[in-house]
């Protein structure tokens, strides 16, 4: 076979997978054992086993080639492998000389890969070429100069021999480590064959390692990542994260880390379930993974790439892993622990002191910490985790090991935006610790991370128990820079979504600071919006009524402080903001004003302001006048409807409560507000936002005309546009049999009283199908009421088709045939239907 020479430039060998070393003694023993398991014909391989297998049944020249190649390989690998290694002149000359001797026999081994050769010869040849390729890029170039050799190598991945598969995958791994050949490997069908090989039920560990490492090297190329990001391959890689061999796990993590570098792969990575698996690895839930730094590093890299997307970041945090800013070791030098203070819980609660003085060397703290578990009933889980997290992070900060400077310097440009990931216990404590540092940039980034991590009740309570509320409120009070205030208020806003945390925020005096900021007319719109968001959460009228019902009335000092804060100047400022602000600010301003009414029955301060203008502005929503847009804008239209519904509901609730004041009723035009509310009631606004609209309409009607006749136009409209649709919805979606019974009985009452257009409204809102389903209930009252409503509906021939399509006929026949108490009504309904 002639050698075809290829003139190409010598590039640098890239090694994404760094374990390209000569075959180990363990692998040699494995191959020897495998050979002994073969039939008698294979036993001849035991005669000589060096770095390169010897072909016994080949010609003398071929055996001599193996011997020369073996000796040259041993000499060339006496130092480190790889094209980046530097040598002395004499050493380099000897290497080049020995490499030249080995290169002269490569053609013979490539020729032995042919499909017409004996399988044992092919196996020995691929093993020889694999070991030769470990010499570096020049050796790989020497192999790849032969056209078609890559196809023969890939073909050997189908072999039944583990040794041949391992060698073929290892050679592909070496070839894929060179930039020039990655695309050729991908186009040769290697990906498909590697996938098929990895799918085998019983595959040797060494074969798995070489196959996955080949994928690791291939996925360095961005275009190849898209081909590898297949559901079947990803499913296999995730399963290999739990393999017994650490090298297999590390290689699988490396492939996933490379795939995560392409944003287009994030969706399929999340769908295949990579986040829970890698979060488990990173948290160290598996004791086998605790000692593997490589797999933990790769898991962190994947999750950090996914966390760049806001939605996927939420999924990562839900698995108990928190993104933490890397701020540099110097930033922690300003940390000053209280070495001689009596211990307290992280949230600031002092522990009862029994000793006369704290121990100088911290023994009292240690003994207290050891005693926590014995009082587990008194200290909940969140507090215990906060204690553990604070202890860990403060200890690391004291000894200077919390963050190493070399970790920052290695990142290069943009290092200030670098993140790492920590388990929830340590991550929450680390963020709280950063809030107390002197570095403003670090504090800003910590506040932003707290805001991002406060995604659910557990996380918000964890931050509260770790002591995040107090430093955030102090930053709000003492720092006048808007660059600091904005992330701090954003963090408080997300934390205040929890009612428990709201109480802590109010207890720290945040309301007073926020109100004082709100009174300043020079503050920016973004600051005003954040202030009103926090105040609307803390001073929520609904939460206030719930707390009075479940927790008793607000204590006197707290109620007095609220009255002092919510004075006439505050209401004046709120009205001013509501007149000129966005819908979100308008809604929050109305909510705070309503809270003022609930906590202070004296409405003179509110009525003196132009509150009617604010209410009129809130009830006139342009989105209600616009027709439904095209399909591509439907989502935007629905979102605008939701926002308008929140504003209208808040305004209607405030108007309903203001109507209790005689002085207020004298200042408003009842006809104008009645017309506005009637228009809203008939609109396409979601049904649950019409509750307070209907209640306010009924109250306005009662004040203007004491007669509460059903024929009153307002009452009819409330019945048609609110009551009936709500009852149909209750019948359709409620899981409670009692709720369904109450809904159908109320519907029957409305229809029996002859409310105009009541039957048409029931049919148009999809009430026929749930009524038919109720006929199959064993509750006799439900069946009788359903039959009555359906009979009234059947009086209109337009409803016949819908009743029959809902399956009423067979159900009615069963009632008649079984002689149930309602069989006569069922028979009359059947006679009305065209059956």
ABEGO torsion letter per residue (X at the ends): XBBBBBBBBBBBBBBABAABBBBBAAAAAAAAAAAAABBAAAAAAAABBBABBBBAABBAAAAAAAAAAAAAAAAAAABBBEAABBBBAAAAAAAAAAAAAAAAAAAAAAAAABAABBAAAAAAAAAAAAAAAAAEAAAAAAAAABBGAAAAAAAAAABABAAAAAAAAAAAAAAAABAAAAAAAAAAGAAAAAAAAAABABBBAAAAAAAAAAAAAAAABAAAAAAABBAAAAAAAAAAAABABAAAAAAAAAAAAAAAABAAAAAAAAAAGAAAAAAAAAAGABAAAAABAAAAAAAAAAAAAAAABAAAAAAAAAAGBBBBBBAEAAAAAABBBBAABBBBBAAGBBBBBABABBBAAGAAAAAAAAAAAAAAAABBAAAAAAAAAAAAAAAAAAAGAABBAAAAAAAEBGAAABBBBBBAAAAAAAAAAAAABABAAAAAAAAAAAAAABABAAAAAAAAAAGAAAAAAAAAAABABAAAAAAAAAAAAAAAABAAAAAAAAAAGAAAAAAAAAABAABBAAAAAAAAAAAAAAABAAAAAAAAAAAEBBBAAAAAAAAAABBAAAAAAAAAAAAABBAAAAAAAAAAAAAAAAABABAAAAAABBAAAAAAAAABBAAAABBBBBAAAAAAAAAAAAAAAAAAAAAAAAAAAAAABAAAAAABBAAAAAAAAAAAAABABBAAAAAAAAAAAAAAAAAABABABAABAAAAAAAAAAAAAAAAAAAAABABAAAAAAAAAAAAAAAAAGBBGAAAAAAAAGAAAAAAAAAABABAAAAAAAAAAAAAAAABAAAAAAAAAAGAAAAAAAAAAAGBAAAAAAAAAAAABBX
